[in-house]
Amino acid sequence: MLRDVDFALEPGSAVGLVGANGSGKSTLLKILTRVMYPSAGSVAVRGRIGALIEVRAGIHPELTGRENAFLYGSLLGLTRRDVAARLDAIVEFAGLRDAIDRQVKFYSSGMHMRLGFSVAAFLQPDVLLVDEVLAVGDATFQQRCLDRMREVLAEGTTLVLVSHDLASVEAMCRRGLWLADGVLRADGPAREVLTAYRRSLEFAAEERRHDTGPLRVGHVDAAGADGQVPATLAPLLLTVRLDSERAVAGRLYLGLSEGSPSPTVLVSTYVELRSGPSTVCSTIDALPLPRGRYTLWIGMVERDRRRYVLPWHPAASFDVVGPDLDPAPQAVVRPAPVLVRVAWDGDGVL
């Protein structure tokens, strides 16, 4: 249930809508598309709305891909001539030239999603709403979708993007909205909102720390040179104290991320731990992370039994000082997550 959600979007703006499952993101999109209506308050949307909220939303399985394109266009208020003028681009983008006259009920989920996105994005809506359904496609098609969304933004379309891929949201959107339990928790520049959301994920993960099993994390420390605050492209020393109920051997994993379980940097090594306390140290010579707050994740898989003796979980948080990442150009799908030292040479290099 949404409560006290209040915001306005300008034509041609791009906003990323983030939040945990059940926070109200899909409900908000359905209200914007008028599939649902609020029990209190009001919503005003001007112009045609193109929506891709669910893989099968707006697509009739008994109709062919071609017939669905014309049906969707008529729902947007377009004439058959308008749809026919864009049909070749829709088919080419979706990669369905050999299947466009086949009934959609015989499409795979990926084909279904490609058709839905192509129709929604190429019929020039004034407002385009895109939910997490892009996760169905492969990496190449996801990039093409993001490129197409940039094109419609340049044409003046307003974009609302819902995704758990925070890097894509940051690359696409200048503004962010964070929903939590139906309440608008944050509204502002995308990077600031995403940072606050990542920290909430970090806090929630730390509350679920794993204190059961044969192996426990006693103390964790992340420090820069001479015990200083970790810095970009400077040495980082990770010190982990482990308490084991028995002797155990296996591969220990350490990961660094901006709060999510998927690490930007991952290192691992084989260890043989005795019963009792043990200390493991890892040194990264040149930390490739830009300025920000990061989470150290840890896990261990036993060598013989090939099972986790220490489940993958966050163990500590730390700050990194240094420069921000260079802003990514519009042609890049998402900003690079790390900084590296690089030397340039050759004709024309300044």
C-alpha positions as CSV (number, residue, x, y, z in Angstrom):
1,M,0.0,0.0,0.0
2,L,1.4,3.4,-1.0
3,R,1.2,6.3,1.5
4,D,2.0,10.0,1.0
5,V,3.9,9.5,-2.3
6,D,4.2,12.9,-3.9
7,F,6.5,13.8,-6.9
8,A,6.4,15.5,-10.3
9,L,8.4,14.7,-13.4
10,E,9.3,17.1,-16.2
11,P,9.0,16.1,-19.9
12,G,12.2,14.4,-21.1
13,S,13.4,13.5,-17.6
14,A,14.6,10.1,-16.5
15,V,14.0,8.8,-13.0
16,G,15.0,5.6,-11.4
17,L,12.6,3.9,-9.0
18,V,14.3,1.6,-6.5
19,G,13.3,-0.4,-3.4
20,A,13.1,-3.8,-2.0
21,N,10.6,-6.4,-3.2
22,G,7.2,-5.4,-1.9
23,S,8.0,-1.8,-1.4
24,G,5.3,-0.6,-3.9
25,K,7.3,0.0,-7.1
26,S,5.0,-2.1,-9.4
27,T,1.9,-0.7,-7.7
28,L,3.1,2.8,-8.4
29,L,3.7,2.0,-12.0
30,K,0.2,0.4,-12.3
31,I,-1.3,3.6,-10.9
32,L,0.6,5.7,-13.4
33,T,-0.7,3.5,-16.2
34,R,-4.2,3.7,-14.8
35,V,-4.4,-0.1,-14.5
36,M,-5.1,0.7,-10.8
37,Y,-6.5,3.8,-9.2
38,P,-5.5,5.3,-5.8
39,S,-8.1,5.2,-3.0
40,A,-6.9,8.7,-2.0
41,G,-5.1,11.5,-3.7
42,S,-4.8,12.1,-7.5
43,V,-2.5,11.2,-10.4
44,A,-2.1,13.4,-13.5
45,V,-0.3,12.1,-16.5
46,R,-0.3,14.0,-19.8
47,G,0.3,12.2,-23.1
48,R,0.5,8.6,-24.3
49,I,1.9,6.1,-21.8
50,G,4.0,3.1,-23.0
51,A,4.5,0.6,-20.2
52,L,6.4,-2.6,-19.9
53,I,5.5,-3.7,-16.4
54,E,5.3,-7.4,-16.8
55,V,6.6,-9.7,-19.6
56,R,3.1,-10.4,-20.9
57,A,1.5,-7.0,-20.1
58,G,-0.4,-5.6,-23.1
59,I,0.4,-8.6,-25.4
60,H,-2.4,-11.0,-26.3
61,P,-1.1,-14.6,-26.7
62,E,-3.7,-15.6,-29.4
63,L,-2.6,-12.8,-31.7
64,T,0.5,-12.7,-33.8
65,G,3.4,-10.4,-33.1
66,R,2.3,-8.1,-36.0
67,E,-1.3,-8.0,-34.8
68,N,-0.1,-7.2,-31.2
69,A,1.9,-4.2,-32.5
70,F,-1.2,-2.8,-34.2
71,L,-3.4,-3.5,-31.1
72,Y,-0.9,-1.8,-28.8
73,G,-0.6,1.2,-31.1
74,S,-4.4,1.6,-31.2
75,L,-4.4,1.6,-27.3
76,L,-1.9,4.4,-27.5
77,G,-4.2,6.3,-29.8
78,L,-2.1,5.8,-33.0
79,T,-3.5,5.1,-36.4
80,R,-2.7,1.9,-38.3
81,R,-0.7,4.1,-40.7
82,D,1.4,5.4,-37.8
83,V,2.1,1.8,-36.5
84,A,2.8,0.5,-40.0
85,A,5.4,3.3,-40.5
86,R,7.3,2.0,-37.4
87,L,6.7,-1.7,-37.8
88,D,9.9,-2.5,-39.6
89,A,11.9,-0.8,-36.8
90,I,10.0,-2.8,-34.2
91,V,10.6,-6.1,-35.9
92,E,14.3,-5.4,-36.5
93,F,14.9,-4.3,-33.0
94,A,13.1,-7.3,-31.5
95,G,14.9,-9.8,-33.8
96,L,11.6,-11.4,-34.7
97,R,11.6,-11.2,-38.5
98,D,11.0,-14.9,-38.8
99,A,8.4,-15.0,-36.0
100,I,6.4,-11.8,-36.3
101,D,3.5,-13.6,-38.0
102,R,3.4,-16.4,-35.4
103,Q,1.0,-16.4,-32.5
104,V,2.6,-15.0,-29.4
105,K,1.6,-18.0,-27.3
106,F,4.3,-19.9,-29.1
107,Y,7.0,-17.3,-28.2
108,S,9.6,-17.9,-25.5
109,S,9.8,-15.6,-22.6
110,G,12.7,-13.8,-24.1
111,M,10.9,-13.3,-27.5
112,H,7.8,-12.1,-25.6
113,M,9.8,-9.6,-23.7
114,R,11.6,-8.4,-26.8
115,L,8.4,-7.8,-28.6
116,G,6.8,-6.0,-25.6
117,F,9.7,-3.7,-25.2
118,S,10.1,-2.9,-28.9
119,V,6.4,-2.1,-29.3
120,A,6.4,0.1,-26.2
121,A,9.6,1.9,-27.1
122,F,9.1,2.4,-30.8
123,L,5.6,3.7,-30.8
124,Q,6.9,7.0,-29.4
125,P,5.0,7.3,-26.1
126,D,5.2,10.5,-24.1
127,V,5.9,8.5,-20.9
128,L,7.7,5.2,-20.9
129,L,7.5,3.0,-17.8
130,V,9.9,0.1,-17.7
131,D,9.9,-2.5,-14.9
132,E,12.5,-5.2,-14.0
133,V,11.4,-7.3,-17.0
134,L,14.6,-6.3,-18.8
135,A,16.3,-8.9,-16.7
136,V,14.7,-11.6,-18.9
137,G,16.9,-10.6,-21.9
138,D,20.5,-11.4,-22.5
139,A,23.3,-8.9,-21.9
140,T,23.4,-7.8,-25.5
141,F,19.7,-7.1,-25.7
142,Q,19.8,-5.3,-22.3
143,Q,22.4,-2.9,-23.7
144,R,20.3,-2.3,-26.8
145,C,17.3,-1.6,-24.6
146,L,19.3,1.0,-22.6
147,D,20.5,2.6,-25.8
148,R,17.0,2.8,-27.1
149,M,15.8,4.4,-23.9
150,R,18.4,7.1,-24.3
151,E,17.1,7.7,-27.8
152,V,13.5,8.2,-26.6
153,L,14.8,10.4,-23.8
154,A,16.5,12.6,-26.5
155,E,13.2,12.8,-28.3
156,G,11.5,14.2,-25.2
157,T,10.0,11.1,-23.7
158,T,9.8,10.9,-19.9
159,L,11.3,7.6,-18.5
160,V,10.5,5.8,-15.3
161,L,12.9,2.9,-14.8
162,V,12.5,0.2,-12.1
163,S,15.4,-2.1,-11.7
164,H,17.5,-3.9,-9.1
165,D,20.5,-3.3,-11.3
166,L,21.6,-0.1,-9.6
167,A,24.5,0.5,-12.0
168,S,22.0,0.7,-14.9
169,V,19.8,3.0,-13.0
170,E,22.7,5.3,-12.2
171,A,23.8,5.2,-15.8
172,M,20.4,6.0,-17.2
173,C,18.8,8.4,-14.6
174,R,19.7,11.7,-13.1
175,R,17.0,11.5,-10.5
176,G,16.2,8.7,-8.1
177,L,13.1,7.7,-6.0
178,W,13.4,5.2,-3.2
179,L,10.3,3.5,-2.0
180,A,10.2,1.5,1.3
181,D,7.1,-0.1,2.7
182,G,4.9,2.1,0.4
183,V,6.5,5.3,1.6
184,L,8.8,7.6,-0.5
185,R,12.0,7.4,1.6
186,A,14.2,9.5,-0.6
187,D,13.9,11.8,-3.7
188,G,16.9,13.5,-5.2
189,P,20.0,13.1,-7.4
190,A,20.3,9.4,-8.5
191,R,23.7,8.9,-7.0
192,E,22.7,10.2,-3.6
193,V,19.5,8.2,-3.5
194,L,21.2,5.0,-4.6
195,T,23.9,5.5,-2.0
196,A,21.3,5.8,0.7
197,Y,19.5,2.7,-0.6
198,R,22.7,0.7,-0.7
199,R,23.4,1.6,2.9
200,S,20.0,0.4,3.9
201,L,20.8,-2.9,2.2
202,E,24.1,-3.1,4.0
203,F,22.4,-2.4,7.4
204,A,19.7,-5.1,6.7
205,A,22.4,-7.6,5.7
206,E,24.4,-6.9,8.9
207,E,21.3,-7.6,11.0
208,R,21.1,-11.0,9.4
209,R,24.7,-11.9,10.4
210,H,25.4,-15.6,10.5
211,D,26.5,-16.6,14.0
212,T,25.8,-20.4,13.7
213,G,28.0,-23.1,12.1
214,P,31.5,-24.4,12.7
215,L,33.1,-21.2,11.6
216,R,32.5,-17.6,12.9
217,V,33.9,-14.2,12.1
218,G,35.5,-12.7,15.2
219,H,37.0,-9.4,14.0
220,V,37.5,-7.7,10.7
221,D,39.6,-4.7,9.8
222,A,40.2,-2.8,6.6
223,A,43.0,-0.3,6.7
224,G,45.2,1.7,4.3
225,A,48.9,2.2,4.5
226,D,50.2,2.8,8.0
227,G,46.8,2.2,9.4
228,Q,45.3,5.2,7.6
229,V,41.9,5.4,5.9
230,P,41.8,3.3,2.7
231,A,42.5,5.3,-0.4
232,T,42.0,4.8,-4.1
233,L,44.9,3.2,-5.9
234,A,46.7,2.8,-2.5
235,P,47.4,-0.5,-0.6
236,L,44.5,-2.0,1.3
237,L,45.1,-4.5,4.1
238,L,42.2,-6.8,5.1
239,T,42.6,-8.6,8.4
240,V,40.0,-11.3,9.3
241,R,40.0,-13.2,12.6
242,L,38.1,-16.5,12.4
243,D,37.0,-18.7,15.3
244,S,36.6,-22.4,14.3
245,E,35.0,-25.2,16.4
246,R,37.2,-27.7,14.5
247,A,40.0,-28.0,12.1
248,V,38.7,-27.0,8.6
249,A,40.3,-26.6,5.2
250,G,38.8,-24.8,2.2
251,R,38.7,-21.7,0.0
252,L,38.1,-18.4,1.8
253,Y,36.5,-15.6,-0.3
254,L,36.6,-11.9,0.4
255,G,34.5,-9.5,-1.6
256,L,34.1,-5.7,-1.7
257,S,30.9,-4.1,-2.9
258,E,28.7,-1.0,-2.5
259,G,26.3,-2.9,-0.2
260,S,24.9,-5.6,-2.6
261,P,26.0,-9.3,-2.3
262,S,27.6,-9.1,-5.8
263,P,31.2,-7.9,-5.3
264,T,33.0,-5.4,-7.4
265,V,36.3,-6.9,-6.2
266,L,36.7,-10.6,-5.2
267,V,39.8,-12.3,-3.9
268,S,40.2,-15.9,-2.6
269,T,42.8,-18.3,-1.2
270,Y,43.0,-21.8,0.2
271,V,43.4,-21.9,4.0
272,E,43.8,-24.6,6.6
273,L,42.4,-23.5,9.9
274,R,43.0,-25.1,13.3
275,S,40.4,-25.4,16.0
276,G,40.2,-22.1,17.8
277,P,41.1,-18.6,16.6
278,S,43.0,-17.9,13.4
279,T,44.0,-14.8,11.6
280,V,44.0,-14.3,7.8
281,C,45.5,-11.2,6.1
282,S,45.1,-10.1,2.5
283,T,46.8,-7.1,0.8
284,I,45.5,-5.5,-2.3
285,D,48.5,-3.5,-3.7
286,A,46.4,-0.8,-5.5
287,L,42.7,-0.6,-4.4
288,P,40.8,0.1,-7.7
289,L,37.6,1.5,-6.0
290,P,36.7,5.2,-6.2
291,R,35.6,7.3,-3.2
292,G,32.7,5.9,-1.3
293,R,31.5,3.5,1.4
294,Y,32.0,-0.2,0.8
295,T,31.1,-3.5,2.4
296,L,33.4,-6.4,3.0
297,W,31.7,-9.7,2.3
298,I,33.2,-13.0,3.5
299,G,32.4,-16.7,2.9
300,M,34.2,-20.1,3.0
301,V,33.6,-23.3,1.2
302,E,35.0,-26.5,2.7
303,R,37.4,-28.3,0.5
304,D,36.2,-31.9,0.8
305,R,32.5,-31.5,1.4
306,R,32.2,-28.6,-1.0
307,R,29.7,-26.8,1.2
308,Y,29.7,-23.5,2.9
309,V,31.2,-23.6,6.4
310,L,30.8,-19.8,6.5
311,P,27.9,-18.5,4.5
312,W,28.4,-15.5,2.2
313,H,27.5,-12.5,4.3
314,P,28.7,-8.9,5.1
315,A,31.3,-8.7,7.8
316,A,32.3,-5.0,8.0
317,S,31.9,-1.6,6.3
318,F,34.6,1.0,5.5
319,D,35.1,4.2,3.7
320,V,37.5,4.9,0.8
321,V,39.0,8.4,0.2
322,G,40.0,9.5,-3.3
323,P,38.5,10.7,-6.6
324,D,35.1,10.0,-8.0
325,L,34.7,8.0,-11.2
326,D,34.8,10.0,-14.4
327,P,31.3,10.6,-15.6
328,A,30.3,8.0,-18.3
329,P,29.4,9.3,-21.7
330,Q,25.9,8.7,-23.1
331,A,27.2,5.9,-25.3
332,V,28.3,3.8,-22.4
333,V,25.7,1.5,-20.9
334,R,26.8,1.9,-17.3
335,P,29.7,3.6,-15.5
336,A,32.9,1.5,-15.0
337,P,32.9,0.3,-11.3
338,V,36.7,0.6,-10.8
339,L,39.7,2.9,-11.4
340,V,42.9,1.6,-12.9
341,R,46.2,3.1,-13.8
342,V,46.8,3.3,-17.5
343,A,49.4,4.7,-19.8
344,W,48.5,6.0,-23.3
345,D,50.8,6.2,-26.3
346,G,50.6,6.3,-30.1
347,D,49.8,8.7,-32.9
348,G,47.3,11.4,-32.0
349,V,47.5,10.8,-28.2
350,L,47.7,14.1,-26.3
